[in-house]
Each structure stands twice: as C-alpha cells, then as structure tokens.
C-alpha cells in the first residue's frame, strides 16, 4: 500500500498560545498532559488538523463565546503523524480554545519526551528529557509541529519535590500539588513567539554553577550531582560568548536566563532550545582531572554554536526545512568566530579548514551530494540534510561572503535581517536582500550560484603573458567532481582573491564567466602567485606546473602561511583522487612538507594517508610499504616534539605530538607505550590525557587480550564520557582476530550507552581491513537491533556512514547495495548512495593507480 502523500498542515486554524501542563512518571515511564490552546480560526471549518504521534488522546473539546462542543470524530493517522478533529458543526471565524487531555510514554529512543539514565552512587536513576527537533514535539503533545506555525507557550511541570524541573523560561510560581504532597507544580513565564521544535523540558537531579552576563542574563550550567565544578569552563565560555554575540548582532538576548544542561543519553551533539540548551556530556562538561585539550576545544565550539542559534534559528527561524542551512550554516560560522574570541590560542579559523571546509568539499564532490538549499517535500527527508553540506558548506560560503562584502557591511546586513524578521520566519532570499542593501553588492545573484546548485568549482590557472612587473593569468572554471561521468555546464560567481610573493595584500576579482583573463600587478619575474589566500574561498585551484613549481619553495620555507600550505596540498590530493593528476605527484610534493610544523597541515596529510590506506587495504604488500613510508615522513616531527609536554605548550602542538606518534611502529615505541599504559592502569603514573588514545592502541596491539581486559576495567570505572571515549578508541589497536568478539560483546553491553555505541563500533571498524569487514558483518547480522534502537534517528545515518564509507572493491559495493535493497534505513537513504559512490570511486582509483603507487613506494 502506497504511503499517503505528505502535505503541510492547513492554516485555517492556527495556535496563538499553548497552556501546557505535563506530569511525568519516572517509575512507570509514562506522562500525562493537559493542554488549552488559544487558536485563531481563519476560515470557517469543521475540521482541525494538527500533528500527533505515539500519544493517546483522552478527551477533546472546543470552546468559544458561542460554543462548547466535543468532536464527533477523533482520528489519529500514524502514517502522516496527524490528529484530525472533526466537529459536529463548523467553528466560526475568530478566537477559541481547544482543550485536550492526553497520555504518552517516556520512550528510550532519545526523541520526543524520553527517559535518560544517570548512575548516581552505584544506583541507576531515570530523568525525563526532551528532544523535539526536527519533528518530535508531536511525540510529547498534540501541536502544529512546523517551524512557520509559531506561538507562545505557557508551561507547567508536575514533578517530585526533590527534582529540578527546567523549561525554556524562568519559574514564575512554585507550589505543592494539592493532589499529592510529594509533588510540586512549577509554572513558567510565557515564552516569546517561537516554533514548537524549540520547546524543552528536563526533570531530574542536577547541580549547577552560575554567573551573570554584562547584559544581566543569568547563565547556569547544569551538571550531574556532585560534578558542578565540571561546568565552570563552559560557564566562562558562555558568558564571554553571549556578551560577544549580543554586541556583534547589536540585539540583546531576549530572555532573563540561559540554562545549559548535560544529558547522559543524547543523540545529537547539542540542541539549541531557546533558554534551555541541552548537550551531550562530552560537549559541555570539563573535568580538569580527566579532560584532554581536545575536549576543551570541543566544548568551546559546541557552546558557541548553540549560543549563535539563540539569534539565528530561534529569534529568526527558517520558514521550512528547505532553508535549514540558515540555522546551521550561520551557527557553524559563528561558532568559529565565538571560539576565536574566547580561546584565540586554539587558532580555530585554521582548524576550521579541516573540520568544515574540507569535510564539506569531500562530500560536495560526490554526484550524490545536494545543494545547500535542498527542497524538503517530506519530514522523512529532514534528517538527511543535517549533514556536512547544511552545516559545513553553509558556514564556508558564509565565510567567503563575509570576506567579499567586508566585515562591517556583513555585520550591518545581519543586524538589519535579524531586526526585520525577529519572532518571524524567513527565506534565504530575505538574508541576501538585507546583505545586498547593506553592501551595495549583487549578493543574491552571486550567492544563489552557491546555494541553489550542488558542487563547487575548480579553477584551471595558467600564465597567459608576463610583463616586467605583472602577470596575466588565464583562469577557467568547471565543476569539480571525483566521478568521471559529470558532463554538466554548472557555473559560479566566484569572488577570487590573489596574493603574491611581493604583495600579500589580497587582490579581489568577481569571476562570473567560464573563462577570464586576470592581470596581477606587482609580481617579480621569479615570484609566486597564490589564488585563494587563507583558503577562504570555497573552490579548488589547479595550477600549471610553472605556477606550482614557484609555490613549492614557499611551502618548504614556510613563507606561505599554514592555511595556504594546507590549501595547496589538499587541492593536489583532491585532483589526484579525481584522476586529474597522478597520485605519485602528490606523494612527491610531500617532500616539501617534511619540515612542516603546524598541526592542521599534518592533520590533512594524515587524513589522506587514511584514505590511501583504505584504498590499498586489500593489498598486503602495498600496505606494508605505505606504512613504512608514512612512518619515515612523520618520525622527524615526533622526534622534534618528544614525549614530554612543555609547560606553555599550545593545544595544537599537543595534538601534533599525538598525531605523529600514531604513525610510529618501532619496538621501542611499542614497549614504551605498553609500559606507560601499565603504569596508568596500576595508578603509579597517569598518562598525559591527550596521549591516552594512541598509547592504549599500541598497548593493545602489543599485549592483546590482557590489555583489553585492563581497558575494559578502566572504562567501567570511569565516570567521564570523554575519558571513556578515549579508552574505547584504544580498543582499535587489536590485531588478534580472537579478540574481536570480545570487543564487540563489550561494546554491545550495558557498559556502553546507546548514544555512544555507533561510535564505539566505528572506532573498532577503523582499526584495519579485517576489523572493518568483521564489524560490518556483525551490523548486518544484528541489524534489527540497530533499527529498533536508532531507526528514524540521526544515529542510524552515522552508523551506516561510519561503517560503509571506507570500503573498496566491487564485491563490497555489491554487498552494501544488496543489503540496503533488502533492508530499510529511514533517514539514511542519501548516505547509502554517497557510500556506494565513494566505494566505486575508490575502487576505480586503486585499479588505475595501483601500479604507479607501488612503483613509487618500492623506490623509497
């Protein structure tokens, strides 16, 4: 039977205010709800349609000045997740009240109104938590669950007296429940006008730390009981960031409080609920005793991202999910701006190239990518676009736009946009209009080429002519694709920037044609020319051999900045993967990087080593030679840094030590890592936190089963999810097939939380070709378990992607394809197609490059 076609809710009846009371029962895992909705009847109708899923309706009545009537029919439609109320006679135009009593289940699916387990003093306790984005408010109460149908909310929670009860707003009244003296009723201030997906509730036992911002906003970080000190770092970041964004947008945060809370069981990284932001524990809590420097960075970024949403997404909301990137792209851009302000030593703009720009380019070079603005016709498609395109390509093109317009014009345009659409919904074109008015530039014309078509350009650059102090370049654009079948004529309006060895001040050109001749001034006869300085533009550059040869000495001498050095080597690998240059050319260019000192550059090279290792994973001879090649390249870096961390060492230096150690395999390294791990297990000498993951991997590789037993013990005894994650990554060091079942059994046990398990399995799969295939076989054999737990949840897409993106070979392509033709994966359909394309491209590339790669490695 064909599923009914999706259509958005009718607007003949819309909410103005929800008065909502919820009573969760944390022993029976149920809840009761009572709701009175002030509605506006825009046109006479006898039918009211709203969203509702997995809720039992107990009673309904409609009241206005003339009527007090119950519906003649109450129809819950599971396929469309709607509640249709049919009344015996039409509702008249005007205002009225819809009264609904209902009950539901506190589920264990990490969506809607659900239960989260927290272990306190060896005792498991359950708390009630919400996660409504994108379309799960309807699992908590019947509502108009679309972003454009905004309303205010007057909420109350009936909970045990000893529990903390939080919602978006401050409590305005608290009293004893007259029907049960063990409970209290917490009534909250009315919210601003907002979308349903931003409403939130948390009920449980928590501690907190608090400060007040310059603007008088009370900011609290809620933590597990006894761990309030773990909220101090996030609290400092929150205060700084809220004050920064208030000044940057020139619009005050509209509420009197802002709560950030760590949730033990949470599917996403965080959720920007207005005034009550929910987080995974790993994205909010910092314990000076157990948190690594990388954890400090992660917390800073995620806190800044969610605070940016308080303006972009909450104050002004996208009209429909097609414009999701207005929320996520801007919050992702602002997270870097906020992090750079709060923690400048993290050099986050350079790191953003690894985490944002390159990640987006890798996905957007596939034929199964999608535009930034992707039409969403059905809510089932929404989870698929919470991906690297909406977040990372969105933020990358925004950074390029900021650079082209100038920061002052950009900031002015954002302010005008946010003021005009406050408490309303907007389309992408509304933002372009505001930025165009502020800058006087054709923003919509230019940016529509970046948001309405998928992909991005590569510029073919050569010298057309030279004069005494200038060079005329011939620049031609075409779509960059890792596939071989693209035949389209896509074209972009590209803000091109250029620097030279004589003049690092950027010259800017707007390229709007297929080819253009660009004259660059102040260039010596032997000087270099660099397009896209700082790697700010979302495009790749293919230099002629002459231009590339002039750049490489500036790479080796580090005359070029780290971002530019990264840009050159990353573009070259991308072209090799697309068959535009030989992979050996890339491997030879790495000679210019042997003295590289910056972590972001080495991290990109390391990511390419991983891709090449995956590609040659079925060839033992090639794998062995490549392992030796990478060790020789990385060894000088580790020897320069040494084992011990300097007192004033930066986060990036620490990260580079960890990265370089990964590639060293000598007996002396293995023995020292094993000794360090044993001392850590015994408690005689603690490992440096940023080295734990790598040291544990080498310990497991050296010792085997006994090492794993020790890591299992450390994992069970740890109360830090950050520390537990590092320990689980250590499992990936195993090289004994007999221990595989041991690891899987542990990962699938209650020792690993549901929201962590997909990542735990991916860590295991990353340890090599054998583990990757064995883990995939396990997932297939137990797929019903994963579907039951993660079906319709973003974690399913992550599990599929993490399992399948690294395979190579026609046999694996067929295996993945056949499996998902026989088994559904709701919300992961696009991810599966991308994985198949990636497998195909990697297989084709290895077939074409095997001979030349092995020939190069044999000569080393």
URUR-V474299 format. One record per pair of residues at least 4 apart in sequence whose ideal C-beta (glycine too) atoms are under 7 Angstrom apart, sorted by the first residue. I is the first residue (numbers start at 0). J is the second residue. Records with the same first field share a line. If there is no record, write none. Layout:
I: J + J
This chain:
2: 78
3: 78 + 79
5: 79 + 376 + 377
7: 145
8: 48 + 49 + 143 + 145 + 148
9: 48
10: 41
11: 40 + 41 + 42 + 44
12: 38 + 40 + 44 + 47 + 90
13: 38 + 39 + 41 + 143 + 148
14: 36 + 38 + 143 + 148 + 150
15: 37 + 38 + 39 + 150
16: 37 + 150 + 151 + 153
17: 34 + 36 + 142 + 150 + 152 + 153
18: 34 + 35 + 153
19: 32 + 34 + 140 + 152 + 154
20: 32 + 33 + 155 + 157
21: 30 + 32 + 156 + 200
22: 30 + 31 + 157
23: 30 + 105 + 127 + 158 + 202
24: 29 + 30
25: 125 + 126 + 127
28: 104 + 105 + 114
29: 102 + 103 + 104 + 105
30: 102 + 103 + 105 + 112
31: 102
32: 101 + 140
33: 100
34: 99 + 140
35: 96 + 98
36: 96 + 97
37: 94 + 96
38: 95 + 97
39: 94
40: 44 + 90 + 91 + 92 + 93 + 95
41: 92
42: 92
43: 89 + 90 + 91 + 92
44: 89 + 90
45: 85 + 86 + 88 + 89 + 90
46: 83 + 84 + 85
47: 84 + 97
48: 81 + 83
49: 81 + 82 + 141 + 142 + 143
50: 80 + 81 + 137 + 141 + 142 + 143 + 144
51: 75 + 80 + 81 + 82 + 137 + 141
52: 80 + 137 + 138
53: 103 + 104 + 111 + 138
54: 101 + 103 + 138 + 141
55: 101 + 102 + 103
56: 73 + 75 + 82 + 99 + 101
57: 100 + 101 + 102
58: 100
59: 69 + 70 + 73 + 84 + 98 + 99
60: 67 + 68 + 69 + 98
61: 66 + 68 + 86 + 90 + 95 + 97
62: 66 + 67 + 95 + 96 + 98
63: 91 + 93 + 94 + 95
65: 91
68: 86 + 87
70: 84 + 85 + 86
71: 85 + 86 + 87
72: 85
73: 84
74: 83
75: 82
76: 81 + 83
80: 137
82: 141
86: 90
90: 95
99: 141
101: 140 + 141
103: 112 + 139
105: 112 + 113 + 114 + 127
106: 111 + 113
107: 113 + 114
108: 113 + 792
109: 113 + 130 + 264 + 265 + 266 + 754 + 792
110: 130 + 135 + 138 + 266 + 792
111: 135 + 138 + 139
112: 127 + 129 + 138 + 139
113: 128
114: 125 + 126 + 127
115: 125 + 126 + 128 + 262 + 263 + 264
116: 123 + 125 + 263 + 264
117: 124 + 126 + 203 + 223 + 263
118: 122 + 123
119: 124 + 224
124: 204
126: 202 + 203
127: 200 + 202 + 203
128: 201 + 262 + 277
129: 139 + 199 + 200
130: 135 + 266 + 270
131: 135 + 136 + 195 + 196 + 198
132: 196 + 270
133: 196 + 320 + 378 + 381
134: 144 + 378 + 381
136: 140 + 142 + 144 + 195 + 196 + 198
137: 141 + 142 + 144
142: 195
143: 148 + 195
144: 195
146: 194 + 196 + 316 + 317 + 318 + 319 + 424
147: 318 + 319 + 424
149: 192 + 193 + 194
150: 192
151: 189 + 190 + 191 + 192
152: 190 + 198
153: 189
154: 166 + 187
155: 184 + 185 + 186 + 187
156: 164 + 166 + 185 + 200 + 202
157: 176 + 182 + 184
158: 162 + 164 + 182 + 183 + 185 + 202
159: 181 + 182
160: 181 + 182 + 183
162: 202 + 203 + 204
163: 203 + 204 + 205
164: 185 + 202
165: 200 + 201 + 258 + 260 + 275
166: 187 + 199 + 200 + 275
167: 190 + 198 + 199 + 272 + 273 + 274 + 275
168: 187 + 188 + 190 + 254 + 274
169: 187 + 188 + 255 + 256
170: 185 + 186 + 187
171: 186 + 187 + 188
172: 186
173: 183 + 185
174: 183 + 184
175: 180 + 183
176: 182 + 183 + 184
191: 253 + 422
192: 422
193: 197 + 273 + 313
194: 316
197: 272 + 273 + 313
198: 272
199: 272 + 275 + 277
201: 260 + 275
204: 224
205: 221 + 222 + 223 + 224 + 260
206: 222 + 224 + 225 + 226 + 227
207: 219 + 220 + 221 + 222 + 227 + 230
208: 220 + 227 + 230 + 231 + 234
209: 217 + 218 + 219
210: 218 + 234 + 238
211: 215 + 216 + 217
212: 216 + 218 + 238 + 241 + 242
213: 242
214: 242 + 245 + 251 + 252
216: 241 + 252 + 255 + 256 + 257
217: 255 + 256
218: 234 + 237 + 238 + 241 + 257
219: 258
220: 230 + 233 + 234 + 259 + 283
221: 258 + 260 + 261
222: 226 + 227 + 229 + 230 + 261 + 284
223: 261
226: 284
229: 284 + 285 + 286
230: 234 + 284
231: 235
232: 236 + 285 + 295 + 298
233: 237 + 259 + 283 + 285 + 298 + 302
234: 238
235: 239
236: 240 + 299 + 302 + 341
237: 241 + 259 + 302 + 306
238: 242
239: 243 + 340 + 341
240: 244 + 302 + 303 + 306 + 337 + 341
241: 245 + 252 + 257 + 306
242: 246
243: 247 + 337 + 340
244: 248 + 306 + 307 + 310 + 337
245: 251 + 252
247: 410
248: 310 + 413 + 414 + 417
249: 414
250: 310 + 414 + 417 + 418
252: 257 + 309
253: 314
254: 274
256: 274
257: 274
258: 274 + 275
259: 276 + 278 + 283 + 302
260: 275 + 277 + 278
261: 278 + 280 + 283 + 284
262: 277 + 278 + 279
263: 280
264: 752 + 753 + 754
265: 277 + 278 + 279 + 754
266: 754 + 792 + 793 + 794
267: 793
268: 279 + 282 + 301
269: 276 + 277 + 278 + 279 + 282 + 301 + 305
270: 276 + 277
271: 276 + 305 + 308 + 309 + 312 + 313
272: 276 + 277
273: 309 + 313
276: 305
278: 282 + 283 + 301
280: 284 + 720
281: 297 + 720 + 721 + 724
282: 297 + 298 + 301
283: 298
285: 290 + 294 + 295 + 298
286: 290 + 719
289: 688 + 719 + 721 + 722
290: 294 + 295 + 688 + 721
291: 688 + 689
292: 296 + 650 + 653 + 689
293: 297 + 654 + 689
294: 298 + 721
295: 299
296: 300 + 345 + 650
297: 301
298: 302
299: 303 + 338 + 341 + 342
300: 304 + 334 + 338
301: 305
302: 306
303: 307 + 333 + 334 + 337 + 338 + 341
304: 330 + 331 + 334
306: 337
307: 311 + 329 + 330 + 333 + 334 + 337
308: 312 + 313 + 326 + 330
309: 313 + 314
310: 314 + 417
311: 315 + 325 + 326 + 329 + 330
312: 316 + 326 + 330
314: 417 + 421 + 422
315: 417 + 420 + 421 + 423 + 425
316: 424
317: 322 + 323 + 325 + 326 + 424 + 425
318: 322 + 424 + 425 + 426
319: 375
320: 375 + 381
321: 372 + 373 + 374 + 375
322: 372 + 426 + 427
323: 327 + 384 + 389
324: 328 + 371 + 372 + 389 + 393
325: 329 + 425 + 427 + 430
326: 330
327: 331 + 389 + 390 + 393
328: 332 + 371 + 389 + 390 + 393 + 394 + 397
329: 333 + 397
330: 334
331: 355 + 390 + 391 + 393 + 394
332: 336 + 394 + 397 + 398
333: 337
334: 338
335: 339 + 347 + 348 + 351
336: 340
337: 341
338: 342 + 345 + 347
339: 343 + 347 + 348
344: 649 + 650
345: 650
346: 350 + 651
347: 351
349: 561 + 562 + 599
350: 354 + 599
351: 355 + 356
352: 356 + 357 + 534 + 562 + 565 + 599
353: 357 + 599 + 602 + 603
354: 358
355: 359 + 391 + 394 + 395
356: 360 + 395 + 534 + 537
357: 361 + 569 + 603
358: 362 + 387 + 391
359: 363 + 387 + 388 + 391 + 392 + 395
360: 364 + 455
362: 368 + 386 + 387 + 388 + 833
363: 368 + 388 + 392 + 453 + 454 + 455
364: 479 + 480 + 481
365: 481 + 833 + 836 + 837
366: 480 + 482 + 485 + 836
367: 829 + 832 + 833 + 836
368: 388 + 453 + 454
369: 373 + 384 + 388 + 453
370: 450 + 451 + 452 + 453
371: 388 + 389 + 392 + 393 + 449 + 450
372: 427 + 450 + 451
373: 384
375: 380 + 381 + 384
376: 380
379: 825 + 826
380: 384
382: 793 + 796 + 826
383: 826 + 828 + 829
384: 389
385: 389 + 793
386: 390
387: 391 + 392
388: 392
389: 393
390: 394
391: 395
392: 396 + 537
393: 397
394: 398
395: 399 + 537
396: 400 + 449 + 537
397: 401
398: 402 + 535
399: 403 + 494 + 535 + 536 + 537
400: 404 + 409 + 446
401: 406 + 409
402: 535
403: 494
404: 408 + 409 + 434 + 438 + 440
405: 409
406: 410
407: 411
408: 412 + 437 + 438
409: 413 + 434
410: 414
411: 415 + 437
412: 416 + 433 + 434 + 436 + 437 + 438
413: 417
414: 418
415: 419 + 433 + 437
416: 420 + 429 + 430 + 433
417: 421
419: 433
420: 425 + 429
425: 429 + 430
427: 431 + 450
428: 432 + 443
429: 433
430: 434
431: 435 + 442 + 443 + 446
432: 436 + 443
433: 437
434: 438 + 442
435: 440 + 441 + 442 + 443
438: 442
441: 445
442: 446
443: 447
444: 492
445: 492
446: 450
447: 451
448: 452 + 491 + 492
449: 491
452: 489
454: 478 + 479 + 480 + 489
455: 479 + 537 + 538
456: 476 + 477 + 478 + 479 + 491 + 493 + 538
457: 477 + 479 + 538 + 539 + 541
458: 474 + 476 + 530 + 538 + 540 + 541
459: 475 + 541
460: 472 + 474 + 530 + 540 + 541 + 542 + 543 + 546
461: 473 + 543
462: 470 + 472 + 543 + 545 + 546
463: 471 + 472 + 473 + 516
464: 471
465: 470
468: 520 + 521 + 522
469: 518 + 519 + 520 + 522
470: 519 + 522 + 528
471: 516 + 518
472: 517 + 519
473: 514 + 516
474: 510 + 514 + 515 + 517
475: 513 + 514
476: 490 + 491 + 493 + 510 + 513
478: 485 + 487 + 489
479: 539 + 577
480: 485 + 577
481: 576 + 577 + 840
482: 836 + 840
483: 578
490: 513
492: 509 + 511
493: 510 + 536 + 538
494: 507 + 509 + 536
495: 507 + 508 + 510 + 530 + 536
496: 505 + 506 + 507 + 531 + 532 + 535 + 536
497: 505 + 506 + 519 + 528 + 530
498: 502 + 503 + 505 + 529 + 532
499: 519 + 521 + 522 + 526 + 527 + 528
500: 523 + 526 + 527 + 553
501: 521 + 522 + 523 + 526
502: 521
505: 532
506: 519
508: 517
510: 515
519: 528
522: 526 + 528
527: 549 + 550 + 553
528: 546
529: 550 + 559 + 563
530: 540
531: 535 + 536 + 538 + 540 + 566
532: 563
533: 562 + 563
534: 562 + 563 + 565 + 566
539: 570 + 573
540: 570
541: 574 + 579
542: 546 + 547 + 550
543: 547
544: 548
545: 549
546: 550
547: 551
550: 554 + 567
551: 555 + 588 + 591
552: 556
553: 558 + 559
554: 559 + 564 + 567 + 591 + 592
555: 591 + 594
559: 563 + 564
561: 565 + 597 + 599 + 600
562: 566
563: 567
564: 568 + 595 + 600
565: 569 + 599 + 600 + 603
566: 570
567: 571
568: 572 + 588 + 592 + 603 + 604
569: 573 + 603
570: 574
571: 575 + 580 + 584 + 585 + 588
572: 576 + 585 + 607
573: 577
574: 579 + 580
575: 580 + 581 + 582 + 584 + 585
576: 844
578: 847
580: 584
581: 851
582: 586 + 848 + 851 + 852
583: 587 + 851 + 852 + 855
584: 588
586: 855
589: 604 + 632
592: 600 + 604
593: 632 + 635
595: 600 + 601
598: 602 + 651 + 654 + 655 + 658
599: 603
600: 604
601: 605 + 636 + 655 + 658
602: 606 + 658
603: 607
604: 608
605: 609 + 658
606: 610
607: 611
608: 612 + 629
609: 613
610: 614
611: 615 + 625
612: 616 + 622 + 625
613: 805 + 807 + 841
614: 807 + 841 + 844 + 845
615: 621 + 622 + 625 + 845
616: 622 + 768 + 807
617: 768 + 807 + 808
618: 622
619: 623
620: 624
621: 625 + 852 + 853 + 856
622: 626
623: 627
624: 628 + 856 + 857
625: 629 + 856
626: 630 + 664
627: 631
628: 632 + 856 + 859
629: 633 + 662
630: 634 + 662 + 663 + 664
633: 637 + 659 + 662 + 663
634: 638 + 663
635: 639
636: 640 + 655 + 659
637: 656 + 659 + 660 + 663
640: 652 + 655 + 656 + 659
644: 648 + 653 + 687
648: 652 + 653
650: 654
651: 655
652: 656
653: 657 + 689
654: 658
655: 659
656: 660
657: 689 + 690 + 693
660: 693
661: 693
663: 668
664: 668
666: 670
667: 671
668: 672 + 697
669: 673 + 697 + 700 + 701
670: 674
671: 675
672: 676 + 694 + 697 + 698
673: 677 + 698 + 701 + 702
674: 678
675: 679 + 686 + 694
676: 680 + 694 + 695 + 698
677: 681
678: 683 + 684
679: 684 + 685 + 686
680: 709 + 713
686: 690 + 691 + 694
690: 694
691: 695 + 725
692: 696 + 725 + 728 + 729
693: 697
694: 698
695: 699 + 710 + 726 + 729 + 732
696: 700 + 729 + 731 + 732
697: 701 + 732
698: 702 + 706 + 732
699: 703 + 706 + 707 + 710 + 729 + 730 + 732 + 733
700: 732 + 734
702: 706
703: 735 + 738
704: 708 + 738
705: 709
706: 710
707: 711 + 730 + 733 + 738 + 741 + 742
708: 712
709: 713
710: 714 + 726 + 729 + 730
711: 715 + 745
712: 716
713: 717 + 726
714: 723 + 726 + 727 + 750
715: 750
717: 722 + 723 + 726
719: 723
720: 724
721: 725
722: 726
723: 727
724: 728
725: 729
727: 759 + 762
728: 762
730: 742 + 762 + 763
731: 762 + 763 + 765 + 766
732: 766
733: 738 + 739 + 742 + 766
736: 769
738: 742
739: 743 + 770 + 773
740: 744
741: 745
742: 746 + 763
743: 747 + 777
744: 748
745: 750
746: 751 + 756 + 759 + 760 + 763
751: 755 + 756 + 759
752: 756
753: 788
754: 794
755: 759
756: 760
757: 761 + 794 + 797 + 798 + 801
758: 762
759: 763
760: 764 + 774
761: 765 + 801
763: 770 + 774
764: 770 + 771 + 774 + 801 + 802
766: 770
767: 771
768: 772
769: 773
770: 774
771: 775 + 805
772: 776
773: 777
774: 778 + 802
775: 779 + 802
776: 780
777: 781
778: 782 + 785 + 802
779: 818
781: 785
782: 786 + 822
783: 787
784: 788
785: 789 + 798
786: 790
789: 794 + 795 + 798
790: 795 + 825
791: 825 + 826
793: 797
794: 798
795: 799 + 824 + 826 + 827
796: 800 + 826 + 827 + 830
797: 801
798: 802
799: 803 + 824 + 827 + 830 + 831 + 834
800: 804 + 830 + 834
803: 815 + 834
804: 834 + 837
806: 811 + 815 + 838
807: 811 + 838 + 841 + 842 + 845
808: 812 + 842
809: 813 + 842
810: 814
811: 815 + 838
812: 816 + 835 + 838 + 839 + 842
813: 817
814: 818
815: 819 + 834 + 835 + 838
816: 820 + 835
817: 821
818: 822
819: 824 + 831
824: 828 + 831
827: 831
828: 832
829: 833
830: 834
831: 835
832: 836
833: 837
834: 838
835: 839
836: 840
837: 841
838: 842
839: 843
840: 844
841: 845
842: 846
843: 847
844: 848
845: 849
848: 852
849: 853
850: 854
851: 855
852: 856
853: 857
854: 858
